[in-house]
Amino acid sequence: MLMENERKELIKYGKKLVTEGLTKGTGGNLSAFDRKAGLMAITPSGIDFFDIKEEDIVIMDLEGKVVEGEKLPSSEWYMHLIQYQQREDIDAVIHAHTTYGTVLAVLREALPASHYMIAVAGKDVRVADYATYGTKELAENAAKAMENRRAVFLANHGILAGAHDLLNAFNVIEEVEYCAKIYCVAKSFGEPVVLPDEEMELMAEKFKTYGQRK
């Protein structure tokens, strides 16, 4: 079985998305990329994260061809694949239907630097132009809005995040959702104070060594 370790990790973090309240039911999908082999492991379409078995994970190549697996890959497979095609710094991608991130996605409102932890994703989090789920257009819109960032909101949909491994991609999802919650709550009381670009540039330097690495 190809990419055995990645299969275990995808199941682990898929369950964690649900237990940590970062998605519901089958909402969302995860993938990991073996850059040397040029292969992507991705969660299957429409199966509850707690029911996914290792053999259900689908292995695809960079052309989008299924190399191993009997299940259909996530309908958003191209939104993951395009990241691996275009980004050398991303080897894991997570898409989730978080609550506060999706609130901003519905409002089509970017998340500004109202909290320094947004630096895990970049100086801010943009909103990708709307497109129907599972389409090439959505994948391309997401990739464009995520340039020089590690996360993006999908208009009227959810969040997409990427990193060098699943642990850190999951951390980006967690931290962006936390910052989105703080921002939304703060907006209900007044106008949040946004950190200046110079501070976020400093954070960008500091965050180059942030996070766990194997």
GIFEN-V731830 format. One record per residue. RES is the residue in three letters. D_LAST is the distance of its C-alpha to the last C-alpha in Angstrom with 2 decimals. Layout:
res=RES d_last=D_LAST
res=RES d_last=D_LAST
//
This chain:
res=MET d_last=22.76
res=LEU d_last=20.49
res=MET d_last=16.89
res=GLU d_last=17.01
res=ASN d_last=13.44
res=GLU d_last=13.76
res=ARG d_last=17.14
res=LYS d_last=16.01
res=GLU d_last=13.51
res=LEU d_last=16.40
res=ILE d_last=18.79
res=LYS d_last=16.73
res=TYR d_last=16.35
res=GLY d_last=19.87
res=LYS d_last=21.29
res=LYS d_last=19.51
res=LEU d_last=21.16
res=VAL d_last=24.45
res=THR d_last=24.04
res=GLU d_last=22.94
res=GLY d_last=25.97
res=LEU d_last=24.27
res=THR d_last=26.27
res=LYS d_last=29.17
res=GLY d_last=29.95
res=THR d_last=28.78
res=GLY d_last=28.33
res=GLY d_last=25.26
res=ASN d_last=22.89
res=LEU d_last=19.28
res=SER d_last=17.82
res=ALA d_last=14.84
res=PHE d_last=15.34
res=ASP d_last=14.84
res=ARG d_last=15.82
res=LYS d_last=16.86
res=ALA d_last=19.06
res=GLY d_last=20.15
res=LEU d_last=19.93
res=MET d_last=19.31
res=ALA d_last=19.04
res=ILE d_last=20.92
res=THR d_last=22.56
res=PRO d_last=26.29
res=SER d_last=29.17
res=GLY d_last=30.94
res=ILE d_last=29.37
res=ASP d_last=28.53
res=PHE d_last=24.83
res=PHE d_last=25.86
res=ASP d_last=27.79
res=ILE d_last=25.30
res=LYS d_last=24.64
res=GLU d_last=22.13
res=GLU d_last=25.05
res=ASP d_last=25.87
res=ILE d_last=22.84
res=VAL d_last=24.19
res=ILE d_last=22.82
res=MET d_last=24.25
res=ASP d_last=24.39
res=LEU d_last=24.59
res=GLU d_last=28.33
res=GLY d_last=28.00
res=LYS d_last=29.27
res=VAL d_last=28.26
res=VAL d_last=27.00
res=GLU d_last=26.50
res=GLY d_last=27.55
res=GLU d_last=30.86
res=LYS d_last=30.19
res=LEU d_last=30.61
res=PRO d_last=27.44
res=SER d_last=27.17
res=SER d_last=30.03
res=GLU d_last=27.62
res=TRP d_last=25.83
res=TYR d_last=27.01
res=MET d_last=25.66
res=HIS d_last=22.14
res=LEU d_last=23.02
res=ILE d_last=24.54
res=GLN d_last=21.34
res=TYR d_last=19.68
res=GLN d_last=22.95
res=GLN d_last=23.19
res=ARG d_last=19.81
res=GLU d_last=17.42
res=ASP d_last=14.98
res=ILE d_last=14.76
res=ASP d_last=13.18
res=ALA d_last=13.77
res=VAL d_last=17.07
res=ILE d_last=18.71
res=HIS d_last=22.44
res=ALA d_last=24.07
res=HIS d_last=27.52
res=THR d_last=26.84
res=THR d_last=30.06
res=TYR d_last=30.28
res=GLY d_last=28.37
res=THR d_last=30.85
res=VAL d_last=33.71
res=LEU d_last=32.96
res=ALA d_last=32.56
res=VAL d_last=35.99
res=LEU d_last=37.44
res=ARG d_last=35.92
res=GLU d_last=34.84
res=ALA d_last=31.80
res=LEU d_last=29.75
res=PRO d_last=30.45
res=ALA d_last=28.72
res=SER d_last=30.35
res=HIS d_last=27.27
res=TYR d_last=24.74
res=MET d_last=21.77
res=ILE d_last=22.85
res=ALA d_last=20.99
res=VAL d_last=17.74
res=ALA d_last=19.80
res=GLY d_last=22.06
res=LYS d_last=25.47
res=ASP d_last=26.72
res=VAL d_last=26.38
res=ARG d_last=29.04
res=VAL d_last=30.94
res=ALA d_last=31.18
res=ASP d_last=34.72
res=TYR d_last=35.77
res=ALA d_last=35.87
res=THR d_last=36.28
res=TYR d_last=33.19
res=GLY d_last=32.05
res=THR d_last=33.74
res=LYS d_last=32.74
res=GLU d_last=34.22
res=LEU d_last=31.82
res=ALA d_last=28.81
res=GLU d_last=30.29
res=ASN d_last=31.22
res=ALA d_last=27.74
res=ALA d_last=26.18
res=LYS d_last=28.86
res=ALA d_last=28.48
res=MET d_last=24.68
res=GLU d_last=25.02
res=ASN d_last=23.16
res=ARG d_last=21.79
res=ARG d_last=18.92
res=ALA d_last=21.45
res=VAL d_last=25.07
res=PHE d_last=27.79
res=LEU d_last=29.76
res=ALA d_last=33.42
res=ASN d_last=34.93
res=HIS d_last=31.90
res=GLY d_last=28.49
res=ILE d_last=25.17
res=LEU d_last=22.63
res=ALA d_last=19.16
res=GLY d_last=16.37
res=ALA d_last=12.93
res=HIS d_last=10.09
res=ASP d_last=8.97
res=LEU d_last=11.15
res=LEU d_last=9.81
res=ASN d_last=10.66
res=ALA d_last=13.68
res=PHE d_last=14.90
res=ASN d_last=14.66
res=VAL d_last=16.77
res=ILE d_last=19.24
res=GLU d_last=19.56
res=GLU d_last=20.15
res=VAL d_last=22.49
res=GLU d_last=24.42
res=TYR d_last=24.82
res=CYS d_last=26.07
res=ALA d_last=28.31
res=LYS d_last=29.81
res=ILE d_last=30.55
res=TYR d_last=32.08
res=CYS d_last=34.23
res=VAL d_last=35.49
res=ALA d_last=36.21
res=LYS d_last=38.14
res=SER d_last=40.35
res=PHE d_last=41.52
res=GLY d_last=41.75
res=GLU d_last=40.02
res=PRO d_last=36.44
res=VAL d_last=36.02
res=VAL d_last=33.54
res=LEU d_last=31.55
res=PRO d_last=32.73
res=ASP d_last=30.92
res=GLU d_last=30.57
res=GLU d_last=28.59
res=MET d_last=26.25
res=GLU d_last=25.85
res=LEU d_last=24.85
res=MET d_last=22.37
res=ALA d_last=20.93
res=GLU d_last=20.33
res=LYS d_last=18.87
res=PHE d_last=16.53
res=LYS d_last=15.05
res=THR d_last=12.73
res=TYR d_last=12.71
res=GLY d_last=10.09
res=GLN d_last=6.72
res=ARG d_last=3.76
res=LYS d_last=0.00
//
